[in-house]
Amino acid sequence: MIPASVTRTVTTVGLIGRQDRSDELASEAPLEIRVNARGYAVTMRTPGNDVELSAGFLVSEGLVAGPDDLLSVDVLAEVEGDVIDAKVAGPGALVAMDRQRNIYTTSSCGVCGLASIEAVRTTSRFELHDNTLTVAADLVAQLPGRLQSAQRLFESTGGVHAAGLFDVGDDSVVVREDVGRHNAVDKVVGHAALEGRLPLSNCVLQVSGRASFELVQKAAMAGVPILAAVSAPSALAVELAEALGITLIGFSRESSFNIYSHGHRVTGALS
């Protein structure tokens, strides 16, 4: 398998002249995801946690919502290239056969390969308007720092996004990194799906970068009631979060953050 990062020689040009040095770069390579032995999608990603990525991707696509839907996720070692085959049962198997996708998506584009805008608004099996999770403002402010402290690949390359899934009940955290921010989210969601933890009704999803429409959709498909981002949300992301019952937080910092929808889940002020 291709490593998550590679070392290259680069020439740095500055005020003191030119200097050749070694630089570590995040890897980017295609992963083919098959469903029930049929080609479903190819995505560009940072190699590593490919089984989790594939499982999370299928949750985002609406093919998987619980352990009974996902029978297995296997790396096809006998096939040239990086290929995952997921065995899906139940309604998701029919969806996989019927859905028309462009076979290629880039590392910056998660749902844009779907055949129509209507397919983007895939209905989640989890009702988030009824979710009663609340979190203290102080906890929300801590999450970006906890995410950053676990970003090992970003520390060495500066070229990847991160997603952290924080369980409010037991204070556990799962962090994954990838060149594509949607891939990082799929990896943490896939980790939870493989453990049979869906829906993630007691969790906060903290992401690096901005909060886009697709990340709100991914949160909804996994049953995550609170999504926080260190940067700004798009207007469409806020609209979707409001409609789906998701608490959307942007500009998340230790000293402040903005709540754009369903602010009742965040209690108190920063101390």
C-alpha positions in Angstrom: 0.0 0.0 0.0 1.1 3.5 -0.7 2.3 5.3 2.5 0.3 8.2 4.0 3.2 10.5 3.3 6.3 10.6 1.1 9.6 12.5 1.3 10.7 14.7 -1.6 13.5 17.2 -2.2 12.3 20.8 -2.6 14.0 24.1 -3.2 13.1 26.8 -0.8 13.5 30.3 -2.0 13.7 33.1 0.5 15.4 36.4 1.4 18.7 34.6 2.2 18.7 32.7 -1.2 17.9 29.2 -2.3 18.2 26.0 -0.3 17.5 22.4 -1.2 15.9 20.4 1.6 13.7 17.4 2.3 10.0 17.9 2.6 7.2 15.5 3.7 4.1 15.5 1.5 0.7 13.9 2.1 0.0 11.1 -0.3 -3.0 11.1 -2.6 -4.1 8.0 -4.5 -7.3 6.5 -5.9 -9.5 4.0 -4.0 -12.1 2.0 -5.8 -15.1 1.1 -3.7 -17.3 -1.9 -4.9 -20.6 -2.8 -3.4 -21.6 -6.5 -3.7 -18.7 -7.0 -6.2 -20.0 -4.3 -8.5 -18.1 -1.0 -9.1 -19.7 1.9 -7.2 -17.2 4.8 -6.9 -13.6 5.8 -7.1 -12.4 8.5 -4.7 -9.0 10.2 -4.2 -7.8 9.8 -0.7 -4.8 9.6 1.7 -4.1 5.9 2.0 -4.8 4.4 5.4 -8.0 3.4 7.2 -9.5 2.5 3.8 -11.9 0.0 5.4 -13.2 2.8 7.7 -13.4 5.2 4.8 -15.4 2.8 2.7 -17.8 2.0 5.5 -18.3 5.7 6.3 -18.8 6.5 2.6 -21.6 4.0 2.4 -23.2 5.5 5.5 -23.1 8.9 3.7 -24.6 7.4 0.6 -27.6 6.0 2.5 -26.7 2.4 1.9 -25.8 1.6 5.5 -27.5 2.7 8.7 -26.8 -0.1 11.1 -24.9 -3.4 11.6 -27.5 -5.5 9.7 -26.8 -3.4 6.6 -23.1 -4.0 6.4 -22.1 -7.6 6.2 -18.4 -7.2 5.5 -15.8 -4.8 4.1 -12.8 -6.5 2.5 -9.6 -5.3 0.9 -9.2 -7.2 -2.4 -5.5 -8.1 -2.2 -5.7 -10.1 -5.5 -6.8 -7.1 -7.5 -4.2 -4.6 -8.9 -4.6 -1.2 -7.2 -6.4 -0.3 -4.0 -9.9 -1.9 -4.1 -12.5 -2.4 -1.3 -15.5 -4.6 -1.7 -18.4 -4.1 0.7 -21.1 -6.6 1.2 -24.4 -4.7 1.7 -27.8 -6.2 2.6 -31.3 -4.8 3.0 -32.5 -1.6 1.2 -29.0 -0.4 0.7 -28.3 -3.2 -1.8 -31.1 -2.1 -4.0 -30.1 1.6 -3.7 -26.6 0.6 -4.9 -27.9 -1.1 -7.9 -30.3 1.7 -8.9 -28.2 4.8 -8.2 -26.4 6.3 -11.1 -23.0 7.8 -10.2 -20.2 9.4 -12.0 -17.5 6.8 -11.3 -14.8 9.4 -10.3 -14.8 11.9 -7.5 -11.9 14.1 -6.5 -10.4 14.5 -3.0 -12.2 17.8 -2.6 -15.6 16.7 -3.8 -17.6 14.2 -1.9 -21.2 14.2 -3.1 -20.7 16.1 -6.4 -20.5 12.8 -8.3 -24.2 12.0 -7.6 -26.4 12.0 -10.6 -28.8 14.7 -9.5 -29.2 17.4 -6.8 -32.2 15.4 -5.5 -29.9 12.5 -4.7 -27.8 14.8 -2.6 -30.7 15.3 -0.2 -30.8 11.7 0.7 -33.2 11.1 3.5 -31.5 10.1 6.7 -33.0 7.2 8.7 -32.3 9.1 11.9 -34.6 11.9 13.1 -32.4 14.6 14.6 -35.0 17.1 15.5 -35.9 14.9 18.5 -32.3 14.5 19.7 -32.0 15.8 23.2 -28.2 16.0 23.5 -26.8 19.1 25.2 -23.2 20.1 25.6 -21.5 22.9 27.6 -20.1 25.8 25.8 -16.7 25.2 27.5 -16.6 21.7 26.0 -17.3 23.0 22.5 -14.4 25.4 22.8 -12.0 22.6 23.8 -12.6 20.5 20.7 -10.5 22.3 18.1 -7.5 22.1 20.4 -8.1 18.4 21.1 -8.5 17.8 17.3 -5.3 19.7 16.5 -3.3 17.8 19.1 -4.1 14.5 17.4 -3.3 15.7 13.8 0.0 13.9 13.4 0.0 13.9 9.6 -0.9 17.6 9.4 2.0 18.3 11.8 4.5 16.7 9.4 3.0 17.7 6.0 0.6 20.7 6.6 -1.5 19.2 3.7 -4.4 17.3 5.2 -7.8 17.9 6.8 -9.0 16.2 10.0 -12.2 15.1 11.6 -12.8 14.2 15.2 -15.8 12.3 16.6 -16.2 13.2 20.3 -18.5 11.0 22.4 -20.0 13.3 25.1 -21.0 10.4 27.3 -17.6 8.7 27.8 -15.3 11.6 26.6 -13.8 9.3 24.0 -12.4 10.6 20.7 -11.6 9.2 17.3 -9.6 11.4 14.9 -8.7 10.7 11.3 -6.9 12.7 8.7 -7.1 12.9 4.9 -6.4 15.2 1.9 -10.2 15.3 1.5 -12.1 16.7 4.4 -15.1 14.6 3.4 -12.9 11.5 3.5 -11.7 12.4 7.0 -15.4 12.5 8.1 -16.1 9.2 6.3 -13.2 7.6 8.2 -14.5 8.5 11.6 -18.0 7.6 10.8 -16.9 4.4 9.3 -14.9 3.6 12.4 -18.1 4.0 14.4 -20.2 2.0 11.9 -17.9 -0.9 12.0 -18.3 -1.0 15.8 -22.1 -1.0 15.5 -22.5 2.4 17.1 -24.9 4.1 14.6 -26.7 6.4 15.1 -24.1 8.7 16.7 -26.7 10.5 18.8 -24.4 11.3 21.7 -21.5 12.7 19.6 -20.1 16.0 18.4 -18.3 16.0 15.0 -15.5 18.5 14.9 -13.8 19.3 11.6 -10.9 21.3 10.4 -11.7 23.8 7.6 -15.1 25.0 6.7 -18.6 23.5 7.2 -20.0 22.6 3.7 -23.3 21.2 2.6 -21.8 17.8 2.1 -20.4 17.6 5.7 -23.8 18.5 7.1 -25.4 15.8 5.0 -22.8 13.3 6.2 -23.5 14.2 9.8 -27.2 13.7 9.3 -26.7 10.3 7.6 -24.7 9.1 10.7 -27.2 10.6 13.2 -24.7 13.2 14.5 -26.7 16.1 16.2 -23.8 18.6 16.5 -21.3 19.6 13.8 -18.5 22.1 14.6 -16.0 23.6 12.2 -13.0 25.8 12.8 -13.9 27.9 9.7 -17.1 29.3 8.2 -20.2 27.4 7.1 -21.7 28.1 3.7 -25.2 29.5 3.5 -26.5 26.2 2.1 -24.9 24.3 4.9 -26.8 26.4 7.4 -30.0 26.0 5.5 -29.6 22.2 5.5 -28.6 22.0 9.1 -31.7 24.0 10.1 -33.9 21.7 8.0 -32.4 18.5 9.3 -32.2 19.4 13.0 -28.4 19.7 13.3 -26.7 22.2 15.6 -24.1 23.8 13.3 -21.2 25.7 14.8 -18.6 27.7 12.9 -15.4 29.7 13.7 -14.9 27.3 16.6 -12.1 28.6 18.8 -11.0 28.4 22.5 -12.2 32.0 23.0 -15.4 32.1 20.9 -17.6 30.3 18.3 -20.8 31.0 16.3 -23.9 28.9 16.5 -25.9 29.0 13.2 -28.7 26.6 13.9 -30.5 24.8 16.7 -28.5 26.6 19.4 -30.5 25.0 22.2 -28.1 22.1 22.4 -25.2 24.3 23.6 -25.6 25.5 27.1 -24.1 28.3 29.1 -21.2 30.7 28.1 -17.5 30.4 28.1 -15.8 30.6 31.5 
